[in-house]
Amino acid sequence: MFTNGVCDQTNFHQYNVMRLNEAPKMEIHIIDSGENPGGVGEPGLPPIAPALGNTIFAATGKRIRKLPFDIANLG
């Protein structure tokens, strides 16, 4: 959460992590291919950065186009 453009949390002990039952529904498709096995343990991870970037844009009107995100310098 932010108040007057400043993050209310100072560290992880104050940040409430979203629980699975609070997360939006996701649909993951594992595609069979002839490639060598690469694992499917984290297929939902790649869309997190663009989703977070879109959320930051919706909240601030500023686009972040480089990783790692530096939200301290949005002004």
Backbone bond lengths (Angstrom), bond angles and torsions (degrees), N, CA, C in turn:
res aa  C-N    CA-C-N  psi(-1)  N-CA   C-N-CA  omega(-1)  CA-C   N-CA-C  phi
1 M - - - 1.444 - - 1.533 109.16 -
2 F 1.321 114.03 152.46 1.456 120.81 179.73 1.523 109.05 -127.05
3 T 1.320 115.80 142.34 1.454 122.20 173.82 1.520 107.57 -126.43
4 N 1.326 116.92 121.65 1.468 122.20 -177.70 1.526 111.93 53.29
5 G 1.331 116.57 37.88 1.458 121.25 176.98 1.513 114.82 79.91
6 V 1.341 118.15 6.03 1.469 121.52 -178.97 1.522 108.66 -116.31
7 C 1.322 115.60 135.37 1.462 120.93 179.94 1.524 110.25 -64.78
8 D 1.332 116.88 131.25 1.462 121.53 -178.85 1.528 112.40 -74.99
9 Q 1.324 117.61 -26.50 1.453 120.79 -178.29 1.526 109.91 -91.65
10 T 1.326 115.97 142.13 1.462 119.62 177.67 1.519 112.05 -104.14
11 N 1.338 117.10 -15.88 1.453 120.46 178.92 1.523 108.70 -164.05
12 F 1.320 116.90 179.10 1.454 121.34 -174.54 1.527 113.65 -63.53
13 H 1.327 118.50 -26.51 1.461 119.62 -178.29 1.533 111.79 -66.25
14 Q 1.317 117.73 -17.22 1.461 121.44 179.66 1.530 112.63 -103.66
15 Y 1.294 117.31 -2.49 1.460 121.33 -175.69 1.522 109.77 -98.59
16 N 1.313 117.05 122.65 1.461 121.14 177.62 1.519 108.97 -85.42
17 V 1.313 116.75 113.67 1.454 121.94 -179.86 1.525 108.93 -75.36
18 M 1.327 116.06 137.87 1.455 120.65 178.49 1.524 109.31 -62.91
19 R 1.296 116.21 132.23 1.459 121.40 177.44 1.526 109.10 -87.78
20 L 1.313 115.22 158.82 1.455 120.34 -175.91 1.526 111.37 -56.62
21 N 1.334 117.88 -39.17 1.459 119.73 -179.08 1.530 112.58 -71.85
22 E 1.323 118.56 -10.10 1.458 122.87 177.92 1.529 112.36 -97.58
23 A 1.321 116.07 -12.91 1.466 121.21 -176.48 1.527 110.47 -74.20
24 P 1.328 116.87 148.38 1.461 119.00 175.77 1.527 110.19 -67.13
25 K 1.307 115.97 156.52 1.469 119.70 177.98 1.524 109.27 -65.62
26 M 1.327 115.27 136.49 1.455 121.77 177.59 1.515 108.19 -124.80
27 E 1.296 115.13 148.42 1.455 120.49 176.86 1.520 107.41 -122.46
28 I 1.320 116.44 117.16 1.457 122.33 -177.47 1.526 108.12 -111.25
29 H 1.319 116.33 131.03 1.467 121.53 178.18 1.521 108.32 -115.84
30 I 1.301 116.33 124.99 1.463 121.69 175.60 1.521 106.58 -99.61
31 I 1.325 115.23 119.30 1.461 121.18 -173.06 1.521 109.84 -97.79
32 D 1.302 115.39 125.63 1.457 121.09 176.76 1.525 108.66 -70.33
33 S 1.323 116.53 132.47 1.459 119.91 179.24 1.523 109.34 -145.94
34 G 1.311 115.38 174.34 1.459 120.64 178.80 1.522 112.77 -89.38
35 E 1.326 117.68 4.36 1.466 121.12 -178.55 1.523 111.05 -72.71
36 N 1.338 115.80 161.98 1.461 120.31 175.76 1.525 109.11 -63.67
37 P 1.338 116.42 149.67 1.467 118.79 -179.83 1.529 110.86 -58.23
38 G 1.312 115.17 137.26 1.457 119.95 179.21 1.517 112.30 -128.16
39 G 1.295 116.63 0.23 1.450 120.29 179.64 1.512 112.20 86.81
40 V 1.303 115.99 152.12 1.458 122.09 178.50 1.520 110.50 -130.41
41 G 1.322 116.54 24.09 1.456 120.79 -175.09 1.514 114.76 -67.78
42 E 1.322 118.38 -29.36 1.454 120.70 -176.85 1.531 111.94 -131.16
43 P 1.320 119.49 49.86 1.464 118.98 -177.12 1.522 113.70 -67.36
44 G 1.310 118.31 -20.36 1.457 120.52 179.72 1.511 113.71 -83.27
45 L 1.330 118.68 -7.75 1.461 121.61 -175.70 1.532 114.61 -70.42
46 P 1.332 121.11 -44.24 1.468 119.63 -176.42 1.525 115.93 -54.69
47 P 1.336 120.70 -35.27 1.473 117.88 -179.11 1.527 114.51 -77.82
48 I 1.320 118.23 -4.28 1.469 119.94 -176.38 1.528 111.43 -64.94
49 A 1.336 118.71 -46.16 1.473 120.73 -177.21 1.527 111.79 -61.67
50 P 1.340 120.32 -48.34 1.459 118.19 178.17 1.527 112.95 -65.24
51 A 1.335 117.04 -34.98 1.467 119.47 178.57 1.524 110.22 -65.35
52 L 1.328 116.79 -42.94 1.459 120.32 178.09 1.525 110.29 -66.04
53 G 1.326 117.21 -40.25 1.467 120.55 177.06 1.517 111.71 -59.94
54 N 1.329 117.04 -42.17 1.461 120.47 177.39 1.523 111.76 -65.95
55 T 1.320 116.76 -36.17 1.467 120.72 177.84 1.520 110.65 -65.52
56 I 1.327 116.85 -43.19 1.467 120.93 178.49 1.528 109.84 -63.62
57 F 1.333 116.67 -40.71 1.459 119.93 177.69 1.528 111.03 -63.03
58 A 1.329 116.96 -43.48 1.460 120.76 179.99 1.534 111.34 -62.50
59 A 1.336 116.19 -34.66 1.467 120.07 -177.44 1.526 112.56 -82.86
60 T 1.341 117.12 -30.59 1.467 119.42 -171.29 1.525 114.34 -120.04
61 G 1.335 117.15 -20.01 1.458 120.29 -175.03 1.522 112.79 80.36
62 K 1.331 117.98 5.30 1.469 122.55 -179.94 1.524 109.75 -109.44
63 R 1.333 116.26 133.48 1.461 121.55 177.05 1.521 109.62 -89.67
64 I 1.314 115.65 136.37 1.466 121.81 172.99 1.516 106.07 -110.82
65 R 1.309 116.41 123.67 1.458 119.74 -173.99 1.525 113.44 -119.97
66 K 1.328 117.64 9.25 1.464 120.95 179.06 1.518 109.64 -132.92
67 L 1.321 115.32 145.52 1.455 121.46 174.16 1.515 108.70 -103.83
68 P 1.302 120.53 147.60 1.457 125.98 -5.00 1.529 110.67 -72.86
69 F 1.337 115.77 154.21 1.471 120.83 178.88 1.511 110.00 -63.20
70 D 1.315 115.25 138.43 1.473 121.39 175.35 1.510 107.31 -122.92
71 I 1.334 116.49 83.06 1.461 119.89 -175.89 1.523 112.04 -76.73
72 A 1.322 117.60 -8.70 1.461 120.54 178.75 1.530 110.51 -70.32
73 N 1.338 117.24 -22.87 1.459 120.91 -175.86 1.523 112.16 -112.79
74 L 1.304 118.08 42.52 1.454 120.93 179.76 1.523 112.39 -81.52
75 G 1.311 117.61 -19.33 1.456 121.00 -175.18 1.459 113.03 -73.80
